[in-house]
Amino acid sequence: MSETSQSGDVPEPVATANSGAVGVVGLDLRGETPAPKKQVYAWALWDWATQPFNTVILTFIFTALYLTTEAFLPASIAGLDPKDPIREAAEADLASGLGMGSTIAGIAILLIAPVLGQRADAAGRQKLWLGIGTGALVVCMLGLWFVEPTPTLFWLGVALISAGSVFGEIAAVNSNAMLIGIANPKTVGRISGLGWGFGYIGGILALVLVVIFYTFDWFGLPEDSGLPFRLIAVGCAIWAIVFSIPIFLAVPEPSLGRPERKVGFFASYRLLVTDVVGLYRNPDTRQTFWFLLSSAVFRDGLGGVFAFGAIIAGQVFDFAFLDLVIFGIAANLIAGVSTIIAGRFDDRFGPKRIILVSLAAMVVAGLAVFFLVEGGTIVFWIGGLLLCAFVGPAQAASRSFLARITPAGREGEIFGLYATTGRAASWMASGAWTLLIVLTQSTAFGILGIVLVLIAGFLLLLPVKATR
């Protein structure tokens, strides 16, 4: 909620009779008054702060170049030729093991995200839960220091990364809810795009620092214990601490809370079911319900692109360390610029069009990568960068779409449902990835699994009515 609404100039929203929904969209509470730039940039910096977990740890460096490599294979298998079928199958098992961890993390988010969001709404404590989620994410990154390159510690690495994904999502629910406190219907697209853009640019800078680290031969650090990668994880944790501070100092809570909705933890699940049924039954909020369902599928496909893209580059297209890092820098640069630009088109043409165009382009690029896999690295350079150019715009437009239809006073709950419905479908990309790899013993077929999820998301979004 804006500072104006907190002072009492704007009346508190009133719950509608049958659904528990609130009869005014949260973005409308600010009216035409723009938020101070200090608040906007402080909010966007949270994406900058946490992006290295996704870019450096989850996508391009720690998992792709360390956790799913021969470093975690038994010595008898790691010593085989890289093209030996036994070693290829063992590396594919590592990739599918990481996918299994992602699936378990998705189930955890499915169970807790909307309830925590609902409770944050009731207490008006989005900042508290943002701090808890961010702090726990930092702890998980620090824990990766103990993941030394032995097969017995592989699952510790998977567990910490999966737990980090859970806590990062809990924090993101509340960060997304705080967007409504600093945006109005005319600016939400560009502010949402700014946040995603800041995230990608922060990822670029983090990857550049890794390149410098690598160029100077890790500054003489021994590599046999995985020390450089473990230090990178600690560096990402410190980065998150430093750049997440502004959001806690400058950005207001999106609402003052709804004390009448305070219930016990387990009773929150019953209230959640009532609210979801209310979203569907109330004509004013039914599109929120359908968008939550449709976005669940296509967002899982978007997540799959970055979660498994670097593994595809390394195992399928034989990208070396420096090749993969340079690709990561280029991918984040393209994604960041395209997302910031697309945010303005979002405010002009509407988020649904941005999402559909992005998904269609990604399906074409993904199919090209899969069917032209024998073409070598140039195929992934072109197709992979095209995929990245449209991931960010689709993600940012999805967030602004939901912000445009979120009832006032239910920001955390609705974005908690946003996280939950996404995780309810999170088995799709990781499951399709894992299943196709297991059936074919080839990581390349994981590409097709991600593309199929993107196609399903595109088809499900088509009948959802565009926002005003």
N, C-alpha and C positions, 0 to 999 in steps of 0.2 A: 504494500500500500504506500502511496506517496506521502510525503511530509504534510501536504495539504490535508489529505484525508485523515491523517493521524491527529491533526489539530482540531478536527471536528467540523470543518467547512463542508465536508461531503458526508451525507448520512450513511449510517451503517447499512449494508445490504440486508434484505429481508428474505428468509427462506421461503420457498414456494410451498404450497400446501401439501402436495402429495409425494414429492420426490426427495425432499431434503436438498434439492438444488437451490442455488442462490439466484435471484432474479436479475442480476446484472453481471456482465462480463468484467472480470477483474481489471482488464486494461482500460475500461471506461472510467475508472475511478480517478485516474490522473487527468482526464480531460485533454485539453490542448497543451497543457503545461509540460514542456520538456524537462527531463531530469537533468540535474547538473552533470557536466561532463566528467567531473571527478568521480561520481557514482558509476557512470557508464563504464569508464576505463578500469575502475577498481573491480567491477563485476567481471569484465572481460579478462582481466589478469588471472582469474581463477582457472580459466581454461588454459592459459599460458603456463600456469604453475603445475598443473597435473598432466599436461600433454606428454611430457617425457616418459611417464609410465606407459602410455599407449604406444608412443613412437619408438622410444629407445629400448624399453624392456619388453613390451608385449609383441612388437612387430619386427623391427629391423635389426636389433643388436642382440639382446640377451637371449631370447628364445631361438631366433633364427641362426645365430652364429655361435651359440654356446650350448643352450639347453637341449636342442634337438640335433646335435652333431655327434661325431664319433667320440667326443670327450666323455659322453655318458654311456658308451657302449662297452661291453666286456672287451678286454685287451685282445682276445682271440678273434673277435669280429672286427674291431677297429683296425686291426692290422691287415685286413683284406683289401683288395683293390676296390676303389670307390664304385666301380661298375659291377662288382660281384653281386649276383642276385641275393645272396645271404645278407650282405651288408646293406644293400638297398632296402630289403624287407625289414631289417632291424631299425634303420633310420625312419622308415615309414611307421613302425610301431611307436617310436618316440613322438612323431607328429600326431598320430592318432591318440596317444596318451595325453598330449597337451589338449587335444580336442575334447577328450573325456573330462578333463578338469574344467574346461570352459562350460561344458554341459552341466556339471554339478554346481558350478557357481551360478548358472542361470536359474537352477531350481531354488537355490537359496534366496536369490533376489525375488523370485516369484512369490515366495512365502512371506517375506518381511518388508519389502519396499513400500507397498501401498499403506500398510498399517502404520509404519513409522512416519510416512508422509501425513497420514490422517491425524496422528497424534501431534505432530509438529504444528499442523494447522490449528488444532484445538487449543494448544498452549501458546501459539504465536511465537514458536521457538525454532524457526528454520535455521537461524545462525548456529544454534547449539548443535543440531544434528549435522549441519554442514561441517562444523568443527570436529565432531566425533568421527564422521566418515573420512574426512581429510587426514586427521591424525592417525587413524588406523591404517589408511593407505600408506602413509609414511613409514609406519612400523613394519609393514609387509616388505616395502622396498629395502629398508635397513636389514631385514631378516635374510635377504638374498645374499648378504655377505657370507653367510655360513654354507652356501650351496657350492661346495667344492666339486671338481669334475670326477666324480665316481658314480657308477651305476646306482648305488644304494641311495644317493642323495637326489636322484632325478625327481622322485615323487615329492620330496621336500620343496624343490623348486616349483613344481606344478602346483602344489598346495598353496604356497605363498603368493604366486601370481594369480591363482584363482580367487583366493581370499582378497587380494588387492582389487580385483575386478568387482567383487561384491561391495567392498567398502567405498570404492570409487563411485559406484552406481548410487549408493545411499547418499553420498555427498552431492552427486550431480542432481538428484531429485530436488534437493533443497536449493542448489544453485539455480536450477531452472525455475523454481518457484519464485525466487527473488528477481528474476527477469521481469515479472509482472509489476513489481514495485517501481521499476525505472523506465518502463516503456508505455506507449499508448498505441492505439490501432494504426497510426500513421508511421510509427518508427520501429515497431517490434521486429519487422523483417531485417532491417539494417543492423539493429542492435544484436539480434540473434546471430546474424552473419558475422558481425564484428567479433563476437565471442569465439565462434568456431575458427574464424580467420586468425585471431590472436593465438589460439591453440596450435594451429598448424605452423605459424611463424615461430612460436616458441619451440616446437619440435625441430624446426630447421636449425635454430641456433644450438640446441642441444646436440644434434647430429654433427654440426660443424665442429663443436668442441671435441666430439669423439674422434673425428677425422684428424684434428690436430694432435690429439693424444696418440693416435695410431701412427701418424707421419713421423713423430719423434720417437718411434719405437717404444711406445709406452713409457718413455722417460726412464728406460733401463729397468723397469719392473720385470720380475720373472713371470713367465707365462704358464709354467707347468701346473700351477695350482688354480688357474683361472682367475688370478688376481686382478688383471685389468677389467674383466667383466664384472667382478664383484665390486670393484671400486666404482665402476660406472653406475651400478645400482644405488650405491650409497650417495653418489653425486646427484642422482635424480631425486632422492629423498630430500637432500638439502635444498635443492632447487624448489621443490614443492613447498617446503617450509617458508622460504624467503618470499616467494611471489604470491602466496595465498594470504598473506597478512592484510593487504589493502581491502579485500572484500569484507573482512570483519570490522574494519575501522570506519569505512565510508558508506557502505550500502545498508539501507534500512530494511527492517523486516517487511515482507510484503503485506502483512496484516497484523492486527492487534490480538488475534486469536478468537476462538469461538468457545468460551467456557462451557456452554450448554452441551457441547459434544465431547467433553472429557469423560472417558470411561476407562475401565481396566484394560490391561493389555489384551487378554483373550477376548474380552467383549468387543474390542476393536475389530476383530474379524467379523463378528455378527453385524456390526454397524457398517463395515465395508461392503458386505453382501447387499445390505439394504440400499446403500448408496449406488452401487452398480446397477441394481434393478431400477432404481429411480432414474438414473441416467438414461436407461433405455425407454422407460415408460413416459418420461416427460418429453413432449415434442421439441421443447426448446433446447434440450441437451442430448437428444438422440444422435445427432451427428457427432458429438463428442464420443459417444459409445462406439459408433461404427468406425470412426477414425482411429480410436485406440486399437481396435482389432486389426484393421488393415495395415496400420503403420507397424504393428508388431512384426509382421512378416518381412516387409521390405527393409526395416531397420536391422533385422537380423542378417539379411543379405549384405547390407552395407558394412556391418561389423565384421562379417566374414572376409570381406575384401582386405581389410587391414590386419585382421587377426592372423590370416594364413598367407597373405601376399608375399611376405618375405621368405617364408618357407618354400613357396613355389619357386621363387627366384633362385634360392640356394640349391634346392634338391632337383628341380626340373630343368632349370636353365643354367645351372652351374655358375652362378654369380659368386665371385670371390668377395672377401671382406670389403675391400675398398669399393668394388663395383656396387655392392649392396648399399653401402653407406651413401655413396654419391646418388644412387637411385632414390634413396630415402629423402635426401635433401631436395632433389628435383621434384619428387612426388609431393612433399609437404609444401614447397614453394607454389607449385601449380594449384594444389588444393586450397591453400590459404588465399591466394589472389582471387581464384574463381569464386570462393565462398563469399568474400567481402563484396565482390561485384554483384553476385547473384542476390545478395541481401537487398539491394536497391530494386532489382527486378521483382523480387518478392513483394515489396510494398506497392509496386505498380501493377503487376499482373496477377498477383495472388500466389500463395505457396503451393497450391495443388499443381498448377502448371509447371512450376519449377521442379517439383518432385517427379512428375510423370516424364518430363523431358530427360531428366537426369537418369532415371531408371532405364528408359529405353536405350539411351546412349551406352550405359554400362553393360546392358545385355549384349549389345552388338560387339563391344570391345572384348568382353569376356569370352564370347563364342569364338572370336577371331584368335584369341590367345590359345584356346583349347585346340581348335582344329588346325592351327598353323604352328603347333608346338615344335615340329621338326625344323622350322625356319631359324631356330637359334635365338640368341640373345636379343637381336633387333626386334623380334616379335614381342618380347616382354617389355622392352623399352617403350615401344609405341603403344601397345595395348594396355600395359600397366599404367602408364602416365595418363592415358585417356580415362581409365577407370578412376584414377585419383582426382582428375579434374571435376568429376561429377559426384563423388562421394560427399564432399563437404557441402555443396549447395543443397543436396537432398536432405542431409542431416539438419542443417540450419533451418531450411524451409519447414521441415517436419516439426521442429520445436516452435517456430512462429505460428504454424497452423494451429497447434494445440493451445498456444497462449491466446490466440484470437477467440477461442471458444470456451475458455476456462471460466467458470463462475467465480465471482469474487468470494474470498474467504475459504476457497477449497483448492488453493494453488498446490500445496504440498500433496494433498490427496490425489488430485488429478495427475500431477506429474509422477507421483508414486505409482499410480495405475499405468501411466505411460511406461515407466521402467518395468513394471510387472508384466504387462501384456507383451512387451518386447522380450522379456526373459521367458515368458510362457511359450514363446515361439523360438527361443534361442537354441533349442535342440535341433531346429531345422537345418541351419547352416553347418553347425559343428557336427550334427548327426549325419547329414548328407556327405559332408567332407570325410568323416571317419568311415562310414559304410562303404562308400565308393573306393576308398583307398584299401580297405580290408578286402573287398571283393576282387579288386584288380591287382593288388600289391604294387600299385603305381600312384605316386603322389599327384601326377598330372590329372588324374580323374577327379581329384578334389576340386579343380577349377569348375568342372561341369556341375558339381553339387551346389556351389555358390551361385552360379548363373541360374539354375532352376529355381532357387529361392527368390532371386530378384524378379524373375518372370512372374512367380506367384504373387509377389507383393504388388507388382504393377497391375495385375488383373483385379486384385481385391480393392485397390484404391479407386479404380475407375468409377464405380457407382456412388462413391462418397461425395456428397454435395460440397462445393467449394464454399469457403468462408466469405463473409460480406466484404 
